[in-house]
Amino acid sequence: MGDMNNQVMPPPIAPPPTRRSAAGIVKNWDRLTDADLLDAWCRDRNRDAFNELVRRYRGMVLSLCQRTCRNSADAEDAFQTTWVCLATSAHQIRRPDRLAGWLHRVATRASRMTYPRHDTEMNPGVEPIDPGETAWESLTRRHEARVLDEELAQLPSRYQSAVVLHIMQGESYEAIAARLETTTGAIRGCVQRGKRILAARLRHRGVVPVLAFAAAMASSASDAEAADLWERFHIDAEPDGIDWSTAEPAVRDPNSGSPIDFSSLLSSGNMTMRLTPLGWASLTAFVAAAVMISMIPVSGQEQRPAVQVQMASSPNEGTPNAPPVQLVPKKNSRMSTQDKDEPVPDRFATGVARRVAEQLDQNDDLTLDAKLDGLAAQLESQWGIPVLVDPDAFEMAELEPSSTMVTFDGRDQPIRTMLRRILKPLRLTTRIEDEGLVITPDFTELTRDGIATDRWVSVSQELVQQFETALNQSLSLDFIDAPLEEVVEMISAEIEVPIMIDKPALENFGLTADVPIDFVSNQLPARSVLKQIFQDLDLAYSYQNGMIVIGTDESVQSRLLSRIYFLEGTGLPRGDYEEALSLIQTSIQPNVWEALGGPGSIAPIGDGRSGRPSILVTSTISVHDEIALLLEALRKSHVGPDPIVTREELERKQVEAAANMGGGGFGVGGGFF
């Protein structure tokens, strides 16, 4: 008991309230919201308020515990633990209006905490759903009901409570709206969206949604049974009710016997997306490798001659007699001279390419003091090999060839090494083509400097850049009960970008453009202002028809935007996209991806070895923002070239994965009994 008091304590309260019977006013309790009752319990320790919360949800909690636990005794323990957790931790609930979802989640976790008791033997289970069923039918139905509870516990909180109240409690949209202090339209939208997500997840696990719902309803405990259990728990604790300040959880650690730490039951957010063992291994290996690579010091390198790059103050300054820059049509890269230490002459189709590859490893002297637009001609004259320039190289590297000076002095060094030292500070590199040596953009260096990291597909790149610049402007606002439309007009005028409210979408969700907004900010970026205002309204924004459009989460998800992300410089392996896809889908809003019934999609482009490694993501603005931040963080923590997975290595990995999946027994139906 002492341990629990140290870990979970209600906030300090005033002197104990006077104990009064609620017999005369109990008929009015149902008019109060869950938030009102929780406030009465947290602030005044009003036990009648707490008992009303128990009355509302005891049937749902007991039903869930009976479906999840392995026997009746465990179900009763989990039932009791759930209410002790609520009594001692109610002040930690950030959204009291979503209490139904909170209780469902805590009851699920409390039930699972009873599993370690049965490491050695199985006790008799809870009664079958239907005494007339066979053992296999009963097992199947119980499994379907448990899967429903698991997926329901992982729904986003804004949908979870509404779905629990509507499906598990059988309450109408109007009753739920009154309890949650919102509109009927908003509840209808939450329930419909939540049910669609839930149905998609159930089907992904091989469970038919309607059968899962039927199994859950068939296994529901009666209110009389839940009331009787609560009464026994209530009376057994002490004659005048439970002293919650010293109450112990019914579930104890099966090994130590000490009270369970409630923090494991109160963990916020959704449970982690289920991955195959290979997926977890790959993700873990990548994270470990990224950390190790970022910690390796750069040592043992020879002293390099300094490369001096001077940018003229006037971009119009030039040398009239400078030789013209030779251009070559763009082709797919054959091989970067900075990616390989040894030339591979037999990979090249022409004698020119083979001669260039062989000469790159020869030692030579080189002295440069020239402008960038004359570099190719000077290198060609020095080494006697064709040197050309990619048409987009200087523009992508943001260089002005007529005003950028390159100075270099090297003696008795491989040509390959000197090229690297000359071009890398300019964010350039070389590759061997059939026509000769071609100077091209170094996309690894460019992306590390935030250049050429992505490309929008379904909307103008220039328009998005304009919006991004505007949304990064800092705003100071002070609104009290101001209509949403007025707030949006003010923000639009401040950042000088058109913003429109999708009024039909809001109306379908039970909101209007006149919904009052209370918000105060001091020099916050406009995008942060919008996110904070929208957070409690379940609103979002997107880019459409040359303006920023504000709508509901659902309406925004019906107008997804596509964006290509280039992966150079992140440390993610080239030639194998599995780690990149798993990392993004498990760390960024897992509920939005197709794998869990969401609308978003992600797909690799090419094989990742030839050309630029890239992925195509179709999702909302908020998801795109998080992906961009993730890739930026990876680039900042990664040192050196990206690892390359050969085709043979990838095929061997796929064969091993197939073998592990085939013999590991991780099918859809396993893992519960």
C-alpha positions in Angstrom: 0.0 0.0 0.0 2.8 2.4 0.8 4.4 1.8 -2.6 1.2 2.6 -4.4 0.6 5.8 -2.4 4.1 7.0 -3.4 3.3 6.3 -7.1 -0.3 7.4 -7.6 -1.9 10.0 -5.3 -4.9 12.2 -6.0 -4.3 15.9 -5.8 -4.5 17.6 -2.4 -8.1 18.2 -1.4 -10.0 20.3 1.0 -11.3 18.8 4.3 -13.4 15.7 3.7 -16.9 16.6 2.5 -19.9 15.9 4.6 -21.4 12.5 3.9 -24.9 12.8 2.6 -27.3 10.4 1.1 -28.0 10.9 -2.6 -31.4 9.3 -2.4 -33.2 12.6 -2.9 -31.2 13.7 -5.9 -30.0 10.5 -7.5 -32.6 11.0 -10.2 -30.7 14.1 -11.4 -27.2 12.4 -11.8 -27.9 11.3 -15.3 -28.2 14.9 -16.4 -24.5 15.6 -15.6 -21.7 14.9 -18.0 -18.8 12.6 -17.3 -16.6 15.7 -17.0 -18.9 17.1 -14.3 -18.9 13.9 -12.3 -15.1 13.6 -12.6 -14.7 17.1 -11.4 -16.9 16.4 -8.4 -14.8 13.4 -7.5 -11.4 15.0 -8.0 -12.2 18.3 -6.3 -14.8 17.3 -3.6 -14.3 13.5 -3.3 -18.0 13.1 -3.8 -18.6 9.4 -3.8 -22.1 9.6 -5.2 -20.5 11.2 -8.3 -18.0 8.3 -8.6 -20.8 5.7 -8.1 -22.7 7.3 -10.9 -19.7 6.9 -13.2 -19.4 3.3 -12.1 -23.2 2.8 -12.8 -22.7 4.2 -16.3 -19.8 2.0 -17.4 -19.7 -1.1 -15.1 -21.4 -3.3 -17.6 -19.0 -2.3 -20.4 -15.9 -2.7 -18.2 -17.0 -6.2 -16.8 -17.9 -7.4 -20.3 -14.5 -6.4 -21.7 -12.7 -8.0 -18.7 -14.6 -11.3 -19.2 -13.8 -11.4 -22.9 -10.1 -10.7 -22.4 -9.2 -12.5 -19.2 -8.7 -16.3 -19.1 -11.1 -17.0 -16.2 -13.7 -15.4 -14.0 -11.5 -14.7 -11.1 -9.0 -12.7 -13.3 -11.9 -10.8 -14.9 -13.1 -9.7 -11.4 -9.6 -8.7 -10.5 -9.2 -6.6 -13.7 -12.7 -5.1 -13.2 -11.7 -4.0 -9.7 -8.3 -2.7 -10.8 -9.9 -0.5 -13.5 -12.0 1.3 -10.9 -9.2 1.7 -8.4 -7.1 3.1 -11.3 -9.9 5.6 -12.1 -10.4 6.6 -8.4 -6.7 7.2 -7.8 -5.8 8.7 -11.2 -8.9 10.6 -12.3 -7.0 13.9 -12.0 -4.6 12.7 -14.7 -7.3 12.4 -17.4 -6.6 15.2 -19.8 -9.9 14.9 -21.7 -12.7 14.0 -19.2 -15.3 14.1 -21.9 -13.5 11.0 -23.4 -13.8 8.9 -20.3 -15.5 6.0 -22.0 -12.6 5.4 -24.3 -10.2 5.9 -21.3 -11.9 3.2 -19.3 -12.0 0.8 -22.3 -8.2 1.3 -22.8 -7.4 0.9 -19.1 -9.6 -2.2 -18.7 -8.0 -3.8 -21.7 -4.5 -3.3 -20.2 -5.6 -4.4 -16.7 -7.0 -7.6 -18.2 -3.8 -8.3 -20.1 -1.8 -7.9 -16.9 -3.4 -11.0 -15.5 -1.8 -13.2 -18.2 1.6 -13.9 -16.4 -0.3 -15.8 -13.8 -0.9 -18.7 -16.3 2.7 -19.3 -17.4 2.5 -22.9 -16.3 -1.1 -24.0 -16.6 -4.4 -22.8 -17.8 -7.3 -22.3 -15.4 -10.9 -22.9 -16.5 -12.0 -20.1 -18.7 -15.0 -17.8 -18.7 -18.3 -19.4 -19.7 -18.7 -19.9 -23.5 -20.6 -17.4 -25.5 -23.3 -19.9 -26.3 -23.6 -23.2 -24.4 -24.9 -24.8 -27.6 -21.7 -24.0 -29.5 -18.9 -26.4 -30.1 -15.5 -25.8 -28.4 -14.1 -24.6 -31.7 -17.0 -22.2 -32.4 -16.7 -20.8 -28.8 -13.0 -20.3 -29.2 -13.5 -18.6 -32.6 -16.1 -16.2 -31.3 -14.1 -15.3 -28.2 -11.1 -14.6 -30.4 -13.2 -12.3 -32.7 -14.5 -10.4 -29.7 -11.0 -10.0 -28.2 -9.6 -8.7 -31.6 -12.5 -6.2 -31.6 -11.5 -5.0 -28.1 -7.8 -4.8 -29.0 -8.5 -2.7 -32.1 -11.0 -0.5 -30.4 -8.5 0.2 -27.7 -6.1 1.5 -30.4 -8.5 3.9 -32.1 -7.6 7.6 -31.9 -9.1 9.0 -28.8 -11.4 11.5 -30.6 -13.2 8.5 -32.2 -12.8 5.9 -29.4 -15.2 7.3 -26.8 -17.9 7.9 -29.4 -17.6 4.4 -30.8 -17.5 2.8 -27.4 -20.6 4.7 -26.3 -22.5 4.0 -29.5 -21.5 0.3 -30.1 -20.7 -1.0 -26.7 -23.2 1.0 -24.6 -25.9 1.3 -27.3 -26.4 5.0 -26.8 -28.0 7.2 -29.4 -26.1 10.0 -31.2 -28.2 12.6 -29.3 -27.4 11.0 -25.9 -23.7 10.9 -26.7 -23.7 14.5 -27.9 -25.3 15.6 -24.6 -22.9 13.6 -22.5 -19.8 14.9 -24.4 -21.2 18.4 -24.7 -21.0 18.6 -28.5 -23.3 18.5 -31.5 -25.2 15.5 -32.9 -23.5 16.0 -36.2 -20.0 15.9 -34.7 -20.8 12.6 -32.9 -22.3 11.1 -36.1 -19.1 12.0 -38.0 -16.8 10.6 -35.2 -18.8 7.3 -35.0 -18.9 6.8 -38.8 -15.2 7.6 -39.2 -14.2 5.4 -36.2 -16.3 2.5 -37.5 -14.7 2.7 -40.9 -11.2 2.6 -39.4 -12.2 -0.2 -37.0 -13.7 -2.3 -39.8 -10.6 -1.9 -42.0 -8.3 -3.0 -39.2 -10.5 -6.0 -38.3 -10.5 -7.1 -41.9 -6.7 -6.7 -42.0 -6.5 -9.2 -39.2 -8.8 -11.6 -40.9 -11.9 -10.9 -38.8 -15.3 -10.0 -40.3 -16.5 -6.8 -38.5 -20.1 -7.8 -38.2 -19.2 -11.1 -36.6 -16.8 -9.4 -34.2 -19.6 -7.0 -33.1 -22.0 -9.9 -32.7 -19.6 -11.9 -30.7 -18.9 -8.9 -28.4 -22.6 -8.2 -27.9 -23.3 -11.9 -27.2 -20.6 -12.0 -24.5 -21.7 -8.9 -22.7 -22.3 -9.1 -19.0 -25.6 -8.0 -17.7 -25.9 -4.8 -15.7 -27.2 -6.8 -12.7 -24.1 -9.0 -12.8 -21.8 -5.9 -12.9 -23.9 -4.2 -10.1 -23.6 -7.3 -7.9 -19.8 -7.5 -8.4 -19.4 -3.8 -7.7 -21.5 -4.1 -4.6 -19.4 -7.0 -3.3 -16.2 -5.0 -4.0 -17.7 -1.9 -2.5 -18.9 -3.6 0.7 -15.9 -5.9 1.2 -13.5 -3.0 1.2 -15.0 -1.3 4.2 -18.6 -0.9 5.6 -18.9 2.7 4.6 -17.4 2.3 1.1 -13.9 2.2 -0.2 -11.1 4.4 1.3 -9.5 5.2 -2.1 -6.5 6.9 -0.5 -5.3 3.5 0.8 -7.1 1.1 -1.7 -4.8 -1.5 -3.3 -5.1 -2.7 -6.8 -6.6 -6.2 -7.1 -3.9 -7.2 -9.7 -0.5 -7.8 -8.2 2.8 -8.8 -9.9 2.7 -12.6 -10.2 6.3 -12.9 -9.2 6.9 -10.3 -6.5 3.4 -9.9 -5.2 3.8 -6.1 -5.0 1.0 -3.8 -6.2 0.9 -3.1 -9.9 2.3 0.3 -11.0 -0.6 2.1 -12.6 1.6 4.0 -15.0 1.5 1.1 -17.3 -2.2 1.3 -17.4 -2.2 5.1 -18.0 0.2 5.2 -20.9 -1.2 7.6 -23.4 -1.5 7.2 -27.1 -2.0 4.1 -29.3 -0.3 0.8 -28.9 2.5 0.2 -31.3 1.7 -1.1 -34.8 2.1 -4.9 -34.9 5.1 -5.9 -37.1 6.4 -9.2 -38.2 9.5 -10.3 -36.4 11.5 -9.5 -39.5 10.1 -6.0 -39.5 11.0 -5.4 -35.9 14.5 -6.8 -36.5 15.1 -4.6 -39.5 13.8 -1.5 -37.8 15.9 -2.2 -34.7 19.0 -2.9 -36.7 18.6 0.3 -38.7 18.2 2.5 -35.6 21.2 0.8 -33.9 23.3 1.2 -37.1 22.3 4.9 -37.5 23.4 5.6 -33.9 26.7 3.8 -34.2 27.5 5.4 -37.5 26.8 8.9 -36.1 29.1 8.2 -33.2 32.1 7.1 -35.3 34.8 9.8 -35.3 36.3 10.8 -38.6 39.9 9.9 -38.1 42.9 8.6 -40.0 42.4 10.9 -43.0 45.3 12.3 -44.8 45.9 16.0 -44.9 44.0 17.5 -47.8 45.0 20.5 -49.8 42.6 23.4 -49.3 40.0 24.1 -51.9 39.1 27.7 -52.0 35.8 28.7 -53.4 35.1 32.4 -53.8 31.7 33.9 -54.7 31.9 37.2 -56.5 29.9 40.1 -55.0 28.2 40.7 -58.3 26.8 37.7 -60.2 27.2 39.6 -63.5 31.0 39.7 -63.2 32.6 37.2 -65.7 35.7 36.6 -67.8 34.9 37.3 -71.4 37.6 35.0 -72.7 36.6 32.0 -70.5 36.0 28.9 -72.6 32.4 27.9 -73.0 30.9 25.3 -70.7 30.3 22.0 -72.5 26.9 20.5 -71.9 25.8 16.9 -72.2 22.2 15.6 -72.4 21.1 14.0 -69.1 21.2 10.2 -68.9 20.8 7.7 -66.1 23.9 7.5 -63.9 26.2 4.6 -64.7 28.6 5.0 -61.8 29.7 7.8 -59.5 33.4 8.2 -59.3 32.9 9.0 -55.6 31.0 5.9 -54.8 33.5 3.3 -56.0 37.2 3.0 -55.1 38.0 0.7 -58.1 37.0 1.3 -61.7 35.0 -1.4 -63.5 35.9 -0.9 -67.1 33.8 -3.8 -68.4 30.6 -2.0 -67.3 31.1 0.7 -70.0 30.0 0.4 -73.5 32.5 2.7 -75.2 36.2 2.9 -75.4 36.1 6.5 -74.2 34.3 5.5 -71.0 36.7 2.7 -70.3 39.7 5.0 -70.9 38.2 7.5 -68.4 37.6 4.8 -65.8 41.2 3.6 -66.0 42.7 7.1 -65.9 40.9 8.1 -62.8 43.2 6.0 -60.6 46.4 7.4 -62.1 48.4 9.9 -60.1 48.9 13.4 -61.4 49.6 17.0 -60.5 46.9 19.7 -60.7 46.9 23.5 -60.1 43.7 25.4 -60.5 42.8 29.1 -60.3 39.8 29.5 -62.5 36.2 30.4 -62.6 33.7 27.6 -62.5 32.5 28.1 -66.1 36.0 27.3 -67.3 36.6 24.3 -65.0 35.6 21.6 -67.5 37.8 22.9 -70.3 40.8 23.2 -67.9 40.4 19.7 -66.6 40.0 18.3 -70.1 43.2 20.1 -71.2 45.1 18.9 -68.2 44.2 15.2 -68.4 43.3 14.7 -72.0 39.9 13.1 -71.3 36.5 14.5 -72.3 34.9 16.5 -69.4 31.3 17.7 -69.7 28.8 19.4 -67.5 25.2 18.2 -66.7 22.9 21.0 -67.9 21.3 21.4 -64.4 24.4 20.9 -62.3 25.2 24.5 -61.5 21.6 25.6 -61.1 20.7 22.8 -58.8 23.8 23.4 -56.7 22.9 27.1 -56.6 26.1 28.2 -58.2 26.9 31.1 -60.4 29.5 29.7 -62.8 30.7 33.1 -64.1 31.5 34.4 -60.6 32.5 31.3 -58.6 36.3 30.9 -58.3 37.9 27.5 -57.8 41.4 27.3 -56.4 43.3 24.0 -55.9 46.9 22.8 -55.8 47.6 19.0 -55.6 50.8 16.9 -56.2 51.1 13.3 -57.1 47.5 12.3 -56.2 44.9 10.0 -57.9 42.7 12.0 -60.3 39.7 10.5 -58.6 40.8 12.0 -55.2 41.5 15.4 -56.6 38.1 15.5 -58.3 36.4 14.7 -55.0 38.3 17.5 -53.2 37.6 20.1 -55.9 33.9 19.3 -56.4 32.5 18.3 -53.0 32.6 21.8 -51.5 30.6 22.9 -54.5 28.0 20.2 -53.9 29.1 18.6 -57.2 30.4 15.2 -58.2 31.3 13.2 -61.4 30.0 10.2 -63.1 31.3 8.2 -66.1 29.1 8.3 -69.3 29.7 6.9 -72.7 30.8 10.4 -73.9 33.3 10.9 -71.1 33.4 12.3 -67.5 30.3 14.3 -66.6 30.1 16.9 -63.7 26.7 16.4 -62.0 25.0 17.6 -58.8 26.0 15.7 -55.7 22.6 14.9 -54.3 23.9 13.6 -51.0 25.5 17.0 -50.2 22.5 18.9 -51.7 19.9 17.1 -49.5 22.1 17.6 -46.4 21.9 21.3 -47.1 18.1 21.2 -47.6 18.2 21.4 -51.4 16.3 19.0 -53.8 15.0 17.0 -50.9 11.5 16.5 -52.2 9.0 17.3 -55.0 5.3 17.9 -54.8 3.3 16.0 -57.4 -0.4 17.0 -57.1 0.2 20.6 -56.4 2.5 23.3 -57.7 6.0 23.3 -56.1 6.2 27.0 -56.2 2.7 27.5 -54.7 3.6 25.1 -51.8 6.9 27.0 -51.2 4.8 30.3 -51.0 2.4 28.7 -48.5 5.3 27.3 -46.4 7.0 30.6 -46.2 3.8 32.3 -45.2 3.0 29.7 -42.6 6.4 30.1 -41.0 5.7 33.8 -40.2 5.2 34.6 -36.5 1.9 35.9 -35.3 0.7 37.5 -32.0 -3.0 37.0 -31.6 -5.6 37.5 -28.8 -9.1 36.1 -29.4 -11.9 35.6 -26.9 -15.1 34.0 -28.1 -14.3 35.1 -31.6 -16.0 33.3 -34.5 -13.8 30.9 -36.4 -14.4 32.7 -39.6 -13.2 36.0 -38.1 -10.0 34.3 -36.8 -9.3 32.8 -40.2 -9.7 36.1 -41.9 -7.3 37.8 -39.5 -4.7 35.1 -40.0 -5.1 35.2 -43.8 -4.6 39.0 -43.8 -1.5 38.7 -41.6 0.3 36.1 -43.7 -1.1 37.4 -47.0 -2.3 34.1 -48.3 -5.9 33.2 -49.2 -7.5 30.9 -46.6 -11.0 29.4 -47.1 -13.3 27.5 -44.7 -15.0 24.4 -46.2 -18.3 25.2 -44.6 -20.3 22.2 -46.0 -17.7 19.9 -44.5 -17.9 21.6 -41.1 -21.7 21.4 -41.2 -21.7 17.7 -42.0 -19.5 17.3 -38.9 -21.9 19.4 -36.7 -19.8 22.6 -36.7 -20.2 26.0 -38.3 -17.9 28.9 -39.2 -19.2 30.7 -36.2 -17.8 28.3 -33.6 -16.2 30.5 -30.9 -12.5 30.5 -30.6 -10.4 31.4 -27.5 -6.8 31.7 -28.3 -3.8 33.8 -27.3 -0.4 33.6 -28.9 2.8 35.6 -28.8 5.1 35.3 -31.8 4.1 31.7 -32.8 4.5 30.5 -36.4 1.2 30.6 -38.2 1.2 26.8 -38.8 1.5 26.3 -35.0 -1.4 28.7 -34.4 -3.6 26.8 -36.9 -2.7 23.4 -35.4 -3.5 24.6 -31.8 -6.8 26.2 -32.8 -7.8 23.1 -34.8 -6.7 20.5 -32.2 -9.9 20.4 -30.1 -12.2 20.9 -33.1 -10.8 17.9 -35.1 -10.1 20.3 -38.0 -7.2 20.4 -40.4 -6.0 22.2 -43.5 -4.9 21.3 -47.0 -3.8 23.1 -50.2 -6.4 23.3 -52.9 -7.1 25.5 -55.9 -4.4 28.0 -55.1 -5.4 28.5 -51.4 -5.3 27.0 -48.0 -8.6 25.2 -47.3 -9.7 24.5 -43.8 -12.0 21.4 -43.2 -12.6 18.5 -41.0 -10.1 15.6 -40.6 -12.4 13.5 -42.8 -12.8 16.1 -45.6 -9.0 16.8 -45.7 -8.3 13.0 -45.9 -10.5 12.9 -49.0 -8.2 15.4 -50.7 -4.8 13.9 -50.1 -1.6 15.3 -51.6 1.2 13.4 -53.2 4.9 14.2 -52.6 8.1 12.5 -53.7 10.9 12.3 -51.0 14.5 11.7 -52.0 16.5 9.6 -49.5 20.1 10.5 -50.1 22.1 11.3 -47.0 19.7 9.8 -44.6 21.7 6.6 -43.9 18.8 4.5 -45.1 20.1 1.6 -47.3 19.9 2.1 -51.1 18.5 -0.9 -52.9 16.2 -2.0 -50.0 13.2 0.1 -49.1 11.9 -2.1 -46.3 13.5 -0.1 -43.5 12.5 3.2 -44.9 8.9 2.2 -45.3 8.7 0.5 -41.9 10.3 3.5 -40.1 7.9 6.0 -41.6 4.7 3.8 -41.1 5.5 2.9 -37.5 6.8 6.3 -36.3 4.5 8.8 -38.1 0.8 8.6 -37.3 0.5 4.8 -37.8 -3.3 5.1 -38.1 -3.3 7.0 -41.4 -1.7 4.2 -43.5 -3.5 1.7 -45.6 -2.0 -1.2 -43.5 -4.2 -0.1 -40.6 -7.2 1.0 -42.6 -6.2 4.6 -43.1 -6.3 6.6 -46.4 -2.6 7.3 -46.8 -0.2 5.3 -49.0 3.5 5.0 -49.4 5.4 3.3 -52.3 9.1 3.0 -53.4 10.2 4.5 -56.8 12.7 2.4 -58.7 15.2 0.0 -57.2 17.1 2.6 -55.1 20.4 1.7 -56.7 20.3 3.4 -60.1 19.0 6.9 -60.1 17.9 8.7 -57.0 16.4 6.6 -54.2 12.9 7.9 -53.5 9.5 7.2 -52.2 6.0 8.5 -53.2 3.8 9.4 -50.2 0.1 10.3 -50.6 -1.3 11.7 -47.3 -2.3 14.9 -45.4 -0.3 18.0 -44.9 0.4 17.1 -41.2 1.8 13.7 -42.2 4.0 15.3 -44.9 5.3 17.8 -42.4 6.3 15.0 -40.0 8.0 13.0 -42.7 10.1 16.0 -43.8 11.2 16.6 -40.2 12.1 12.9 -39.8 14.3 12.8 -42.9 15.9 16.1 -41.9 16.8 14.6 -38.5 18.2 11.5 -40.1 20.5 13.6 -42.4 21.8 15.6 -39.5 22.7 12.4 -37.5 24.2 10.5 -40.4 27.9 10.7 -41.5 29.4 9.2 -44.6 27.9 7.5 -47.6 24.6 5.7 -47.6 24.9 1.8 -47.4 24.1 0.0 -50.7 22.3 -3.3 -50.7 23.1 -5.3 -53.8 20.5 -7.2 -55.7 21.9 -10.5 -54.5 21.8 -9.4 -50.8 18.2 -8.2 -51.2 17.1 -11.6 -52.8 18.9 -13.5 -50.0 17.1 -11.3 -47.4 13.7 -11.9 -49.0 14.3 -15.7 -49.0 15.2 -15.7 -45.3 12.2 -13.6 -44.5 9.9 -16.0 -46.4 11.5 -18.9 -44.5 11.0 -17.2 -41.1 7.4 -16.3 -41.8 6.6 -19.7 -43.1 7.9 -21.6 -40.0 7.4 -19.0 -37.2 3.6 -19.5 -36.6 2.8 -15.8 -36.7 -0.4 -16.2 -38.6 -3.4 -14.0 -38.2 -5.1 -16.4 -35.8 -2.2 -17.0 -33.4 -1.0 -15.4 -30.3 -4.1 -15.1 -28.1 -4.6 -18.5 -26.5 
